[in-house]
Amino acid sequence: MKAFYGPLSFLLCLSGGVSAQPARQSGTCGKRDTPNYHDNAGVLKHVNPLIGTYGVSPNSNGGMIPSVSPPFGMTRWTPQTRENYISQCPYGDSDRLIHGFQATHQPAIWMGEAGQVVLTPGIGEVQPLFVNRGLAFRKNDEKSTPYVYEVVLDATQLLGRDWNATAEYAHDGPDAGGAGTVAKDVEEGANGRTRKRSDRQVGMSSGTEARENYQRSIRVAMSADSHAGHLRFDFEDCSSVAEKLEPWVFIEASRRNWTGEVHIDPATREIYGYNTERQDYLLGPDHASSFKGYFVSRFSEPFTKSGVTEGNMTFEGEMDRAGKFTGAFVKFNQNVTAVEVRTGVSYVSVEQARRNLEIETPNSASFEDTVEHTKNAWLEKLGRVTIEGVNKTDADHDPRAIFYTGLFHALQYPSDFSEPVSEDGKLRTFYSGYTDSIHTSNDSYYQSWSIWDTYRAEHSLLTLFAPERVNGMMRSLLKIFDWSGWLPMWANIIETNIMVATNADVVLANALERGFRDFDIAKAWAAVKKDAYTPPVHDLETLYYDREPNTSYEVRAGLTAYMKQGWVSNDGWSESGSRTLDYAYNDYACSIVGTHAVADNDTITALRARSGNYANIWNNETQFMQARNGNGTWANSTWGWTEGDDWVYTFDVMHDVEGLSKLFGGREAMRDRLDIYFQDGHNDQTNEPSHHVPYIYSLLGYPDRSAETVPSIAWENYNATSGGLSGNDDLGQMSTWYIFSALGFYSINPASAEYVVSTPFFEKTTIRWPAEAATGGEATPGSDKILVISAPGALNKPYIKGLKIAGKEVDLPRLTHADILNAGTIEFEMSETPTSWGTIPAWEK
């Protein structure tokens, strides 16, 4: 497919070249120039945003979309093949109709949308309904990168369709992971077949395509900055036919059950408005009743006609509409061949949306400028890693594609929700759902905190690859504490109370242990101490089951019982077994924060002692963790677990593997149980509590078992197809597991600064760390530190024979954050057979 946004820039994007145009600073939303980064290693060609976009059910789906946005951008732009809601993303790889191009703020498949807006091109009669405006596309006409998305749409479908018989185009059934059925002429020949994850290579066509050649087509190219999208609709193939029709663009301002407003200003060539959509409104205590998602779309071409819509009704000539299910459309001269649309998005106001548009995608910036700017932002991150010596068996199992796409996924969250007030981006504004008001600050404000998932390894990754953002993220956690009185659990504009425990305690400990201190450490201690000692307001009255609506802050539900008896009672609170184990680990993390805050020793000692409470739900007769009732009796072994079972949670003691091994009767007995755990299929990589388990082998002194198990998990759960994630990516944690595992180490105890070593997936990896990564300071060009991880022969020699860190031999499978930043070299000596290296338990030296 030709790239119509400019042949020169298209070639540059493919080759990794850099435009001569100065790039704007990504993430700060100012007009400051930044260096152009040359993709000499060609890393961006390995990123495939379509990985993780296919699955037959929400739980077997990576929950990813082919989004365009810079790292940590507030808004992601995506083709819309589905109407998204909790449990469904706006794009599914099996779909063959595109219904628009959406500015989405849905951070994960199990979270809700908020303040979205959709733009749809067309010809002929305007079709505002989702079910009617879908246009077919071919998979081999779809090109997706982190910085530009392109597709060719079949505009012929808009002509002569019976709009009273559109069931065949609906996306409201269970087919294809909740997408519903699609156009019969698109999927003909598929015979309803359910594809396995690796049925086909992403980017290749599947089944009979819509038409061999479209009679009328619309080419779309889409790029974006953090708060503004830049789209180009090419109608040339529509205007060149004998019967010319007016091209149009429709904007869906508010969906069926949500109120909004839309306004048209022909003089400025703008459509602007807002909606109140926030799908998580029933969750948590924060009502955020003033929330609105604002937008301003500015068009490159004058309007010949315009109007507003309500549902399926169009009102040509009207300029304003308020209420539910509202939209607006503009038409252009039939000789117009291309229309560019710049859309600013804001949670603050229409004026702020317009400011975002003018700062990030000003009229002086071409579409190529926007593409190059966002490309540079990703190159600055992904271009830090160079990989050599890869075991690529076929296109579906290309470790480079999995690795670089995983890094692309991992560097999107938490999102920076602050918006620029000044052109240099230093003065910022943002909406807080906790106070339901607008704030102005010289600081960023990060949202979308899936902490139960991401505390395990994702935040360790951010301290290495995005250190300039870590302190701001910690300050954002403390802002939420100031506003709500608690640290967040799962924050999506407001606290949703999803998942369990106060794992923000771990995130703060993680940052402090790695040298990040540009936030109020005393306040961090006050926040985690409150988590540890203050039960939720309605602790004795609420079960706190998953997604229980309209509940107060859940935090450590069951803490009343935990502090009294040492475990959360199963007959008093939901998910009690998981809560007990998580609270024990949270206590450990709190003690780490207290140490950095120079808190009183008695409290730190008490928290460290409480971190041993995991042993209170150990059933010595069955040799499993098991939930307990308030009177001490055992609950049913299947009760009390969060996204796991007793097999998984029996190994959920990340801070005290030595103590856990003693409960088993020694490291040999624990090894034997781990063998059964993996051999009998109890490991569940699709959910996070299993992620650290294969690395326990190494700590026990059996690194050969880790060397065998980790690559096997990677092979079974990750590949380079659209079904290449076996479970939800959960804001980067699923991808982070692969990234760290490929590098040869994993953050098994994230409240500490230590990593556990296993066999790298690559023979050589070179990484350029910012010199200030240990303190979170601004990176200075030319001051990078280099780390070379070498493992000659690792593709055929899976076992570690020796390890040198900075040239010094070590005999334990452990690394520290300081080693990774400062060692310069990590050298593995590999073997075809198991060796004696690392066979001493980690705690014995």
Stockholm file with secondary structure:
# STOCKHOLM 1.0

chainA/1-845         MKAFYGPLSFLLCLSGGVSAQPARQSGTCGKRDTPNYHDNAGVLKHVNPLIGTYGVSPNSNGGMIPSVSPPFGMTRWTPQTRENYISQCPYGDSDRLIHGFQATHQPAIWMGEAGQVVLTPGIGEVQPLFVNRGLAFRKNDEKSTPYVYEVVLDATQLLGRDWNATAEYAHDGPDAGGAGTVAKDVEEGANGRTRKRSDRQVGMSSGTEARENYQRSIRVAMSADSHAGHLRFDFEDCSSVAEKLEPWVFIEASRRNWTGEVHIDPATREIYGYNTERQDYLLGPDHASSFKGYFVSRFSEPFTKSGVTEGNMTFEGEMDRAGKFTGAFVKFNQNVTAVEVRTGVSYVSVEQARRNLEIETPNSASFEDTVEHTKNAWLEKLGRVTIEGVNKTDADHDPRAIFYTGLFHALQYPSDFSEPVSEDGKLRTFYSGYTDSIHTSNDSYYQSWSIWDTYRAEHSLLTLFAPERVNGMMRSLLKIFDWSGWLPMWANIIETNIMVATNADVVLANALERGFRDFDIAKAWAAVKKDAYTPPVHDLETLYYDREPNTSYEVRAGLTAYMKQGWVSNDGWSESGSRTLDYAYNDYACSIVGTHAVADNDTITALRARSGNYANIWNNETQFMQARNGNGTWANSTWGWTEGDDWVYTFDVMHDVEGLSKLFGGREAMRDRLDIYFQDGHNDQTNEPSHHVPYIYSLLGYPDRSAETVPSIAWENYNATSGGLSGNDDLGQMSTWYIFSALGFYSINPASAEYVVSTPFFEKTTIRWPAEAATGGEATPGSDKILVISAPGALNKPYIKGLKIAGKEVDLPRLTHADILNAGTIEFEMSETPTSWGTIPAWEK
#=GR chainA/1-845 SS CCCTTCHHHHHHHHHTCCCSSCEECTTTCSCCEECCCCCTTCGGGGCCTTTTCCCSSGGGSCCCCCCBCCTTCSCEEEEESSCCBTTBCSCCTTCCEECEEEEECCCSTTSCCBSCEEEEEEESSCCCSHHHHCEECCGGGCEECSSCEEEEEEGGGGSSCCTTCCGGGCCCSSHHHHTCCCCHHHHTTCTTCCCCTTSSCTTSCCSSCSCSSCSSEEEEEEEECSSEEEEEEECHHHHTSSSCCCEEEEEECSCTTCEEEEEEETTTTEEEEEECCBTTTTSSSCCCTTCCEEEEEEESSCCSEEEEEETTEEEETCCEEEEESEEEEEECCTTCCEEEEEEEEESSCHHHHHHHHHHHSCTTSCHHHHHHHHHHHHHHHHTTEEEESCCCCSGGGCHHHHHHHHHHHHTSCSEECCEESSTTSCSEEEEETTTTEEEEESSCCEECEEHHHHTTTHHHHHHHHCHHHHHHHHHHHHHHHHHHSSCCSEESSSBCCCSSSCTHHHHHHHHHHTTCCCSCHHHHHHHHHHHHHCCCTTTTTCCCCTTCTTCCCCSSTTHHHHHHHSSCCTTTSTTHHHHHHHHHHHHHHHHHHHHHTTCCHHHHHHHHHHTTGGGGGEETTTTEECCBCTTSCBCCTTSSCSSSCHHHHTTCCSSCHHHHHHHHTSHHHHHHHHHHHHHTTCCCTTSGGGTTHHHHHHHHTCHHHHHHHHHHHHHHHBCSSTTCBSSCCTTTHHHHHHHHHHHTEECSSTTSSEEEECCCSSSEEEEEECTTTTTTCCCCTTCCEEEEEECTTTTTCCEEEEEEETTEEECSSEEEHHHHHHCSEEEEEEESSCCSTTCSCGGGC
#=GC SS_cons         CCCTTCHHHHHHHHHTCCCSSCEECTTTCSCCEECCCCCTTCGGGGCCTTTTCCCSSGGGSCCCCCCBCCTTCSCEEEEESSCCBTTBCSCCTTCCEECEEEEECCCSTTSCCBSCEEEEEEESSCCCSHHHHCEECCGGGCEECSSCEEEEEEGGGGSSCCTTCCGGGCCCSSHHHHTCCCCHHHHTTCTTCCCCTTSSCTTSCCSSCSCSSCSSEEEEEEEECSSEEEEEEECHHHHTSSSCCCEEEEEECSCTTCEEEEEEETTTTEEEEEECCBTTTTSSSCCCTTCCEEEEEEESSCCSEEEEEETTEEEETCCEEEEESEEEEEECCTTCCEEEEEEEEESSCHHHHHHHHHHHSCTTSCHHHHHHHHHHHHHHHHTTEEEESCCCCSGGGCHHHHHHHHHHHHTSCSEECCEESSTTSCSEEEEETTTTEEEEESSCCEECEEHHHHTTTHHHHHHHHCHHHHHHHHHHHHHHHHHHSSCCSEESSSBCCCSSSCTHHHHHHHHHHTTCCCSCHHHHHHHHHHHHHCCCTTTTTCCCCTTCTTCCCCSSTTHHHHHHHSSCCTTTSTTHHHHHHHHHHHHHHHHHHHHHTTCCHHHHHHHHHHTTGGGGGEETTTTEECCBCTTSCBCCTTSSCSSSCHHHHTTCCSSCHHHHHHHHTSHHHHHHHHHHHHHTTCCCTTSGGGTTHHHHHHHHTCHHHHHHHHHHHHHHHBCSSTTCBSSCCTTTHHHHHHHHHHHTEECSSTTSSEEEECCCSSSEEEEEECTTTTTTCCCCTTCCEEEEEECTTTTTCCEEEEEEETTEEECSSEEEHHHHHHCSEEEEEEESSCCSTTCSCGGGC
//
